[in-house]
Amino acid sequence: IAKPADMLEIGQIVDARIIDIDDEKKKVSLSIRSLLEEAASAAEAAGLQGYWKEYADKLFTNQSVWANASGDSRTDIFLDLFRSVTNGAGDEAKFVADMKSENVKKKLNFDSGISEKIDIPGTPAFFLDGERIDFSGAKNAEDYYKIFREKIDAKLNK
């Protein structure tokens, strides 16, 4: 997600964390990163049971459902998505515990550190010939495909 408008609509209510207050400029900076970190934790927890790809795909296609939820209801949605992906074969208690585990937090912090070090502001991030492809206008998988295809075709036609 490159900017809030990629995921949010005007008037939408979301959970956010105050990250800075600038009294001089009368500005409050908010972050919805914690919301995204919860989704990433859920994907990592599913991955510990062998369902990362399927779960990540399900998270992506259901963003509008979980992005508008808060607190416990978001956890319930993540659990429902896990049940759907595993067809009931996954260990639900382990999934919920792993979402909140120190190991998953460490993994996400490690990944975040790497992305910051190599200047990747968000996901998905794709590079073609060393140039990051801008997907900020993409709203769904078809948009991503179209943008990616256009960039590849442009490179091939040079």
Beta strands, then each sheet from edge to edge (+ up, - down):
strand 1: 17-22
strand 2: 27-31
strand 3: 127-128
strand 4: 131-132
sheet 1: 1+ 2-
sheet 2: 3+ 4-
end
